[in-house]
């Protein structure tokens, strides 16, 4: 299995990161993408990727957009020189918290989409409560040939179909799909089927049931995969093979 979105460089893992990665290997997690949320965080993500033989991204989260440098392309360049950086993000819009002004979020998202387009890199999207504006920006900036994933997808079936059919995006499915309150998400997964799905933990956040409320870690992606396999009435091995192939293609990963 590939954990397509984690934060193993997060300070919550500082005391036992080696053990966390070892448990992931034991659980069958072949690789991890540890995701940056601002420039300093992206540098930490890359350092962790180098240390553990996994992969990372470079991005500015919408929460941090207000502090983004004006010349993002120049700021990203030193990190993007490393082959372990496989994506731009996470970037997007978050109108639930509004930690950054909405116009600033939109500008920083557009800048990162343009960097991804110029570099031929996929984009890891964070989206919350901003669907109309997010969709409008995708239609202007996400041109044919670009690749990306809606991280922690929690939308409904119509949104899922739009992302998959109009833009060819992958849907990142994490522990939320196991929550009692997530029936609309389960319906969306059934609506699009297994093909566009990739799996993630977003660790240390959003651990799946029955571990909800505990610190999440990459090994727990196996629980989400098993849940979705049952939801779709498919053998777990088939779900793993399809999602790993999709994630590997999206990020250009060499597994193992």
N, C-alpha and C positions, 0 to 999 in steps of 0.2 A: 504493500500500500504506500501511496504518497500522501503525506500531509502537506497539502498545497498552500496552506496559510497558517503559520505559527509565529510566535514571538519568543523563541527559546533564548533570545538575548535579553529578555525582560529581567528586571532586578528580582522578580519573584523566584527566579531559578538560580540566583547567585550562589546559594548554599549547596545545591545538589544537581547542578546542570549535567555533570558527567553521568550521574545515575539516571537522570531523566532521559538522556539520549540513549543510554544502554537499555532502558526499559522499552523505548521505542523500537530499537533493533530487535529485541526479544519478541515483541508483539508483531513483527513482520513489516514494520515501517521501513521501506527501502531508502527513502530520502525525504527531506523536509525543505520547504521554502520558508525562511524566517524573514519577516516583512518589516521594512522600515516605515516610520511614521513622521520623521523629520530628518534633517541632515545628520545631526549627531546620532540619532537612533539608527539611521541607515548605516552609519559607520560601525556602530556596535553590531548590527545585524551581519554585516560583511565579515567582521572579525570572528563572530561565532560560526559563520558558514565556513570560513577558512579552517577554524580549529576543529570542526567536527565533520568536515568533508561533505557539507550539504550546500544549499544555495540561498541566495538572499535577493532582496529587491531594494530599490532606492526610491523614496517617495516622500511627499508632504501630505499628511492627512488633513482633511478639511478643518479639524479642530485646530491645527497648527498653521493654517494658511496665513493667518495674520502676521506671523513671524517669518514667512518665507522670504528669501532674498529676491531682489528684483530680477537678477539674472540667474534664473534657476538652471538653465542649460550649463552655464559655466560652473555653477556650484556642484552640479551632478557629475561633471566630466571626470574628476579624479576617481570617483567610485565606480563609474560605468566602465572604466578601463579594465576592471577585473572580470574575468570570465565567469566567476561565481555569481555575478549579478545577472539575473535572468528576467527581470521585469521592472517596470515603472509602477510605483504605488506603495502603500495604498493611497489613492487619491479619489476625490469625489465631492459629494455634497452631503452635509448633515444639517438639516433644518430642525432637528429634534432638540439638539443642545445649543446650536448657534454660538459656539465658542469663538468663531470668526465671523465677521460680517458676510452676508450672503454674496454680495458682489465680489468680495475678495476671494471667497471660496470658488466662485465661478471662474475668476481670472486665473487662479492658481491651477485649477483643473484643466483649463484650456492650455496653459503653458505645458503641463505635463503630458497631455495628449499629443501636443506638437513634438515634444522631445521623443516620445515613444514612436511617433510616425517617422521621424528623421532617423532614429536609431534602429528601426525594425524590431522593436521590443513589444511584448504584450503588456497590457495594463491591468493592474489589480484595482478594481473599483470598490469604494465604500459609498453606500447610498442609504440615506435614511430620511424619510418624510420630505423628499424633494423631487418626486418622480417627474413632474411636468418639466421643471427646469433641467433636470438631469437628462431627460430624453431629448430635449431641444438641443442641448450641447452635443450629445452623441450624434445627432443627425447632422450637425454642422462640422464636427471635428473628427469623428470616428469613420474614416474613409474605408472603402473596400480594400481588403488585404490586411487590415489591422486585426489584432487578436486581443482578447481580454476575457476577464472573469468578473462576474458580480460576486464579490466576496460576501460571505454570510447572507446569501440570498434568503429573504423572508417575505417576498411578495406573493401575490396571488397568481392564479393560473394565466390570466390575461397578460400580466407583466412578464411572466416566464416565457410565454409564447413570443411576445414582442422582442425580448432580449435575444432569444434563440433564433427566431425566424428572420427578423429584420437585420440583426447585427452579427449573427453567428457566434454570440458570446457563450461562454461556459457559465454554469451556475455553481458556485461554491456552496456545498451543503455541509453544515456543521451540526453541533449538538442541539441547536434549536429545534430541528425536525423531530426530536424525541419528546419535546415539551408538550404537556397536555393542551396548552393554549394555541398550539401551532397547527390546527387542522387545515387552515387555508394553505399553509406551506406544504403540507402532505398532499393536499389536492393538486397543488401546482406540480409537485414532483411526479405524481401519477399522470398529469396532463402532458408533460413533455417526455416522460420516460427516462431511461437510463443514459441515453447517448450524450446529452450535454452536461452531465453531472461530473463534477470532481469533488473530492472530499477534503475537509479541512477541520482543524480544531479551533483555531483562533486562540490557542493557549497563550496565557494562563486563564483565559476567559471562557465562559459558556460551555462548561463540561456537560456531556449528555446525561440523561437519566440512566441509571439511578445515582449518578455521581454529581448531579446538579448542585451547585453551591460550593463544591470543592474546587481546588486549583486544577485546572485542566492541563493535560500534557499530551504530546503527540501519540503515545501509545493508545489513548482513548479513541482515536479515529476509528479503530476496529469496531467499537460499539456502534458508531454511527453507520458504518458500512453495513453491519449486520442488520440494523434496524431498517435501512432503506431496502436491502435485499428482500427482507420479509414483506415490506410495504409493496414492492413491485412484483412479488412472487417470482423472484429470480434466484438462481444459485449464487451464494456470496462470491464464489470464485469468478463468476461471469461479471458481476458488478465490479469487483476489484480489477479485473483485466481491462474492462472497458474504461473505467475511470482513470486507471494508471496510464493507459494509452493516450487518453485525452489530455491529461495533465502533462505527460511527457512531451507530447506534440506542442501543447500551448507554450511551455516554458523551455523547450529544447533540452530536456533533462537526460542525463545518462544515469540510469538507475543502478543501484547496487553499491 
